[in-house]
Amino acid sequence: MSASPRGVGLHFGPEDRTLVEAARKFKAALDPKHAQDFEESTRALVCGDLGLLQARQQETNALMNLGRVQMFLDGVTSLQTVLTELGFPEVGEVMACIWGPMRFLFKTANVNERALDHILEVYQRLGLQILDLTEYRQLFAACPPTRIALVYIYQDILSFHAMAYKLFSLRTSLWAKLQRTTWRDLENTFDHLAATLKQHAHFIEQHGTPLRDRHAGAGARTDSGYFDGGPVDVSARDIHRYKSEYDQARHRFGAEEAQRKLDQKEKVLRWVDEPGKTEQLHASFRQTRALCPESGSWIWRHHDEVSNWMTEDPPAYSTVWVHGRKGLGKTTLASHIVDKLRSRAAKPNDGDADDVPDGARVCYFYCQDQDDELAKYLGILKALLHQLVSAAAAIVTDDDNGPANGDAALLLLLPFCEDKVSSTGGSTLQNAETAQQLLEVLFEHGGPRVYVVVDGLDECAAATEVQQTVDFLTKQVARCDALAQGRLRVLLVSQSTTEMRKVMARCGRDAAGVVELEADDNKEDIRLFVRRKLETRHFNLSPDDEQLIQDRVVNQSKGLFLYAHLAMEYLLKQMNKRDLLSKVGRGMLPDGIAKMYDELLATIKARLEEKSPQHWEKAKLLLGWLVCAHRPLKWHEIQAILAFDPDSRVVDFDMGMIREDNIDDFLGSLVQVLKGDNIRLLHSTAREHLVNTRYIRAETVQCDLAALCLRYLSLRCFAAPDYPEDERRTDMVHGYFSFQDYATAQWWKHVTSVIQHCRSVFPASGLPPDVYHDDHYTVLLSESLHAFVSAYDGDLRPLDDVHPDLPADHLAPFQDLPFHAALARLYNHIYTHQNRPLEERNKLGIPRLDAAVAASRALIELDHARPGADTIIMAAYYGPNAYKCPRALCSFYHDGFAAARDRDAHRDRHDRPYVCPRRDCSFAPLGFSSPKDQQRHVRTYHPDLADGPSAFLQMSRRVEQARFRCNICSKSFTRNINLKGHERSHFGERPYPCSTCGKAFARLNDCRRHEKIHKRNAA
């Protein structure tokens, strides 16, 4: 379009609403305490603040070249001038969103030299790309569509200020902790903004040169109009192309940033290394509640401490301890509270309550004594950290405000977390102190409110785990309460054990609310549960029969939901109505949970034996394995045990695997198969009760598992020196390696358990040899030990090469048994290996086993990546994750990864755990083996990322102004004391004599340096 220059004072045009809306959106995100100062800010106030800042720096000899902001200041000043001349009515309101943040950033960052240096550097970078817009005033007046460039410039500047404000509006101690990592993470954004500002400058120069007023910035105009530079020709196509290129650049950057942030988030989550069991447990508890979803709401309706903790602002107590008897259903209640809080946070105005703020974070943990990973303090911290990092929202592209922007959690917290990944070393998070540091930040800034629910603390592995957990969480609550009461809220759920009472007492009587659950609390929920369970089976019960069953179960349960659950499993397994009613006759229901477990097992036994005696034997084996395994078994590993025939030395899934579609039909509800191939017992009480029943004996199960591992590892596929690759492939497709992850890492633990706990399984000492030869477990272990020792004879330590610290008293009770020599040799090998350095203990301890596992895993991975591979069959044999960590002590040795790249990244972190903090560094793509090497690299190649004073600040001290001038030779000094010493040298004054030899010096430091020579000589 062609146009001639027009006068000023015209209506600005359609872009004015865009500018106003951008400014108002920016102001809507401000803290109310800053809003007034921002609205009143002007260029004059900015210049005044900069003048005061420079004066203070001059007084302290800490000048920082504030002139770096000048080009930015001139550029936005020219923007304000042009907007005013073009008749934009809200210029003051709009420009206050530039002047206000500038004043705020300089005042806030002034306390931190590095932060102020970073801000000045970005202002300089952006200012270099902003033209003096007053030189192109004729372009904007003559061609209104080109004013879109002014809008884009304003939006880009606002984007920088919005990001900087999110950081520096935090508490000083918090932003100081986050600033270095956040600023480094925003480098891509700063580059993008500088590039788009350059794009705007190019467009303006390209089309405005014919009308450019090169003297516009030199002083006030004396003429009343514009220079007549001739007509300007800017076509609609030019405008469209410019808009399109800008939008494309913005959206492309947004997509790249979204992916980078996603990768950053996944990197942190991989490092946190939370196995996902907490989420699986929560899903299983939710499924348990599905039959009666309305049950459990009494916990907040009847207990004011809980409802107040959930909803009031501020709450009476930010920490609440809920305790009750084992089996009361506390875990189910805790999961109900978690889901209720999450639903309220997602829908704050759902009518029931609007008092959980939108965006509140809810994290939780369920302690499980069955699983070591779920019974320790570090496991709790890792689960909470994993959930809070996972909750960080994905980046969104803000179409109204320029470049991609994300929520504060991603912009500020993820870089801080990623920096810990790079600086702490290790492939996974193994340090509780590091986890605490991250959680401190996430608790304070992870959302408007953070809820933490920890259930089952009494199931922790040791009292110290409980103490550490409660101490850390209550201290964090106190810290956050000092900032804003109720920002962090912690709910602890447990039994009222002696240890728990001691731990809670240390927190102080008034520090936490206490809720004691009573038996009567559960009565109506148990009654509803019984009624709903009866509806699932068609026994044709009369209302009186149903009422009788409800009354008997409710009364017999004494408020224990676990008893009610087991009782209904027991009753509903009856074959007919007559049997059912007979079981609920007076005095017929078992008394107590222990007897109920026993009766339930008897019922399962009878039902399975109707199919065949082997069915019950298999079920008994499965339960024993689950109780006695040294880590939780996976479902494919249990199937592998069943498929392995030790006598024929064959693994045959087709013949041996369980064919039941539903494991509940086989073992009842005592066992749950969770998502991800994991399997668990119904309740923590199941383990202690099952091993005390007449059906399962823990000592014999340990012997069975030890023998099983030894005989499995004696197969050709592990031990044969002449094992060809084609035979390995054949064995792989038949599932021969499906139990190797457990057996190779745990066999020595089962052998040790036999030595330390299972002597009673074998006949007493001093009996005739025939007794031992006829005993099942003596023969079983003798054959298993012989097979293993024979298979790996060359890899095991000789019998006469005994470790000097081997506890001989452990082996003495086995001296009369026929397998003593083989057991002693194997125990000596185990003891020696377990006392080696960590790097050696991460190996299997038997070179041939290490090589066999590496070869079989390579073949499994190769098949998994092969096009057309039968992934369903392979997953049934080897689980869903084919790529495993080679280190035996790492949880990913058995958990594995779904993708090779994830496993490789994890493995590299083991080998070179200290990575360069700059992601695109080409000098060190693989990281470093020690923190010293990493720090040396950072100091050499990235001094701006090194701890300590920045490179700029060091340089500013080197060029500090020399204000003290010598009157004789005109030489200048930065300090007066140096000048005085110099002047004495002109006159030969030497007022500082050596205390040893009497030699005098003009300067005190010279004298001290000389005296040190005497001291060295005397020494």
Residue, then its C-alpha position, 0 to 999 in steps of 0.5 A: m500500500s502506498a501513502s504519504p506522510r501524515g501529521v501526528g495526534l491521530h488515533f493510534g489504530p486497532e493495535d492499541r487494544t492489543l497493547v492495553e490488553a498485554a499490559r493489563k495481563f502483565k499487571a494481573a500477574l503482579d503481587p498487589k504490594h508491587a502493583q502501585d509502584f509499577e503504575e506510578s513508574t516513569r523513565a525519570l524514576v528509573c534514571g533516578d534509581l540508576g543514579l543512586l545505584q551508581a553512586r552507592q557502587q562508587e562509594t564502595n568501589a564496586l562499579m559494574n558498568l551500569g552503562r550497559v542498560q543505556m541502549f535498552l533505556d534509549g530504545v524504550t524511551s523512543l518507543q514511548t515517544v513514538l506511541t505518544e506522537l501517534g496519539f496512543p491514549e494509554v501510553g502512561e499505563v502501557m509504559a509503566c509496565i516497562w519502567g516499573p519492572m526495571r525499577f523493581l529488578f534494579k532495587t531487588a537484585n542490588v543485594n546480589e552482584r551476580a544477579l545484577d550483573h546478569i540483568l544488565e547483561v540481558y538488557q544490553r543484549l536486548g538493547l542492541q536490537i532495539l532501534d531509535l524508533t523516533e527516526y522512523r516516526q514518519l513510517f508509523a505515521a504514514c503507514p498504520p499497519t507497520r505499527i504492529a512492529l511497535v506492538y511486537i517490540y513491546q510484547d517481547i520486552l514484556s515477556f522478558h520482564a514477566m520471566a524476570y519478575k517471576l524469579f525476583s518477586l520470590r523471597t530474597s533467600l529463595w530467588a538467590k538460591l534459584q537465580r543462577t540456575t534459572w538464568r542459565d536455563l533462560e539463555n535460550t529465551f533471551d537469545h530468542l527475544a534478541a532474535t525477534l527484536k532484531q527481526h522487528a528492527h530489520f522490518i522497520e529499517q527495510h521499509g522505513t529508510p526512505l522516511r528515516d529522520r537521522h537527527a531525531g535523537a539529536g535534540a528537540r525538533t525545530d520544525s513543525g512537521y516531518f522530514d519529507g523523505g518521499p512516499v513509503d511503499v509497504s504492501a499488504r503482502d509485506i505486512h503479512r509476511y512479517k507477521s507470519e515470520y514472527d508468528q512462526a519463529r514464536h511458535r517454533f521456539g515455543a515448541e522447542e522450549a516445550q520439548r526441552k522442558l519435557d526432556q529436562k523434566e524426564k531427566v530429573l525424574r529418571w534421576v530421582d529413580e522413584p520406581g512408581k510403586t507408590e502410584q500403583l499402590h494408590a491405584s489399587f487402594r482406589q480400586t478397593r474403594a470402588l465398591c463403596p466410593e462414598s465410604g470414609s468421608w466421616i474422616w473429615r465430617h466427624h473430625d474437625e482437625v482433619s476437615n480444618w487441615m484440608t480446607e481452612d486458611p489458615p488451619a488450626y494445625s498444619t500438621v495432623w497425626v491420625h492414628g488407630r489400630k492395625g487393620l482399621g482401614k487407615t491406608t484406604l482412608a488416607s487414599h480417600i483424603v488424597d483423592k478428595l483433595r485432588s478433586r477439590a484442587a481440580k474443581p475448586n467450585d464444585g459446590d462441596a467446598d471452594d477452599v482448596p486453591d486451584g493448582a494446590r499440589v497433593c503428594y503422598f506415600y504409603c510405607q510398606d514393610q514388604d518392600d525395602e524401597l517403600a520402608k525407608y526415609l530416602g524412599i519417602l523423599k524420592a516419592l514426594l519429590h517425584q510427584l512434585v516434579s511430575a506435577a509441573a505443568a507443560i509449557v504453553t504458548d501464550d498467543d497474547n504475550g509473545p514467546a512461550n511461557g510456562d508456569a513458575a514451577l517449570l521456569l524456576l524449579l526444574p532448572f534448580c533440580e536439573d543442576k542438582v542432577s549434574s552436580t551431585g554425581g551418581s546415576t540416581l538420587q541416593n543422598a537424602e540431604t540432596a532430596q531435602q534441599l530440593l523438597e525445601v524449594l518445592f514445598e515453598h514454591g511448588g504451588p499455592r498450597v502443598y499437601v503431604v500425606v504419609d501413611g503407615l510410618d509404623e511400617c518403616a524399616a527402622a525407628t530412625e527412618v520414622q524419626q528422620t521423616v517426621d523431623f524433616l516434615t515438621k521442620q518444613v511445616a514450621r519453616c513454611d508456616a513462618l512465611a504463610q501459615g498453611r502453605l505446607r500441610v502434612l498428614l501422618v497416618s500410623q498405628s499409635t506405637t510406642e516409637m510413634r508416640k515418642v517421635m510425635a512427642r518430640c515435635g511438641r504438644d501444640a505442634a500437631g493436631v491428633v486424631e485417634l480413630e475408634a472402632d465405632d467410626n467404621k461400623e456403618d462403612i463396614r455394614l455398607f461394604v458387607r451389603r455390597k459384597l453380598e450383592t456380587r454373589h447370588f445366594n438368594l438371601s432374604p432381608d433377614d439373612e442379609q441383616l444377620i450376616q451384616d450384624r455378625v461381621v460388623n460385631q466380629s470385626k470390632g471396627l477392623f475393616l481388614y477383618a471384614h474384608l477377609a471375612m467376606e472373602y471367606l464367606l463368599k467362597q462357600m459353595n452354597k447358601r447352606d454353607l454360607l449361613s452355617k459359617v455365620g452362625r453364633g460362634m462360627l466366624p473366626d475370632g481375630i485377624a490371625k485366625m481369619y487368615d488361617e481359615l481363609l487359607a483353609t478355604i483356598k486349600a479346599r477349593l484348589e484341592e478340588k481341582s487337584p492336589q498340585h493346585w494347592e501345592k503351587a498356591k502354597l509355593l507362591l505364597g511362600w515365595l512372596v513372603c520370603a523373597h529378598r525383594p518383591l518378585k515380579w509376575h513374570e519371575i513367579q511364572a518363570i519359577l513355575a516353568f523351571d523343572p530342576d530335575s529335567r533342567v528345563v524351562d518350559f513356560d508352555m507346560g509350567m506357567i499358571r493358566e488362570d486368567n485372574i490371579d484372584d481365582f487362584l490365590g484369592s484376594l491375598v495377592q494383588v498383581l499391580k500395573g507394571d508386572n509387580i505383585r504384592l500381598l494384600h496387607s502388611t499383616a499378611r506376611e506375619h500371619l502367613v508365616n505363622t500358619r500351619y501351611i507355610r514355614a519360612e525356614t523351609v521356603q528359604c531353603d527351597l529358594a536357595a536351592l532353586c537359585l543354585r540349580y537354576l544358575s547351574l543350567r548350561c545357559f549360564a555355566a557352560p563354557d561351550y555355549p554357542e550363540d544359536e543355542r542361546r537364541t533358542d533358549m532366549v525365545h523359550g524364556y530360559f533367562s526370565f528368572q536371571d535378574y532375581a537369581t543372579a542378584q539374590w542367590w547369595k542372600h538366600v544361601t546366607s539366610v539358610i546359614q543364619h536362620c535355617r539350621s532347624v530345617f535339617p536333622a540334628s548333629g550326631l545322627p547316623p549317616d542314613v538319616y541325613h541321606d533320607d532327609h528331603y532338605t539335606v538331599l535337596l541342598s546337597e545336590s544344589l550346592h554340588a551342582f553350583v560348585s561344580a559348575y563354577d569351580g574355576d570362579l570360586r575361591p579355593l577352600d583353603d583360601v579363607h577370608p581372615d574375618l569369615p565368621a566360623d561360628h556361622l558354619a559350625p552348626f552345619q559341620d556334621l551335614p554332608f554338604h558342609a564343605a560345599l557350603a563353607r566354600l560358597y559362604n567364604h566366596i560370598y563373604t569375601h565378595q561382599n567385603r570388597p569395594l562398591e564397584e566390585r560388589n556391583k558385579l555378580g562376583i562370578p566372572r562367568l555369570d557376569a559374562a552370561v548375563a551380559a550376553s543374554r541381555a544383549l540378545i534380548e535387547l536385539d530381539h526387542a528392537r527387531p522389526g516384527a518381534d513378538t513383544i507380547i510373548m517377550a514381555a510375558y517372559y522378561g517383563p515390559n522393560a527389556y533394557k537393564c542396568p548392568r550394576a547388580l546393586c542398582s534397582f534398574y538391574h531388575d526394573g530396567f527401562a523401556a528404551a535403550r537411550d534411557r538405559d544408556a543415559h542411566r549407565d553413563r551416569h554410573d560411569r561418569p556421574y558429574v556432568c557439565p552444567r552447560r547442556d551443549c558443551s562440546f568439550a565434555p559430552l560424557g561427564f566426569s568421574s569426579p567432582k574435582d574434574q568437573q569443577r576444573h572444567v567449569r572454571t576453565y571453559h565456563p567461568d560464568l557458571a563457576d561458584g564464587p565471584s563472576a568473571f565480570l566482577q573480578m574484572s571490575r575489581r582489576v580496573e578499579q579507579a585509582r583515586f590516590r595520586c602521588n604528588i611527586c611522580s603522579k603515580s596513582f593507587t586504589r588504596n591510601i595505605n599503598l600511596k603512603g608506603h610509596e611516598r616513604s620510598h621517595f624519601g627513604e623512610r623505613p619505619y618497619p624494622c625486622s625483629t630478627c636482624g633489624k633490617a628496615f622497610a618502607r612497607l609493613n607487608d615487605c617487612r613481614r615477608h622478610e621475617k618469614i625467611h628467618k622463620r623458615n631458616a630456623a625451622 
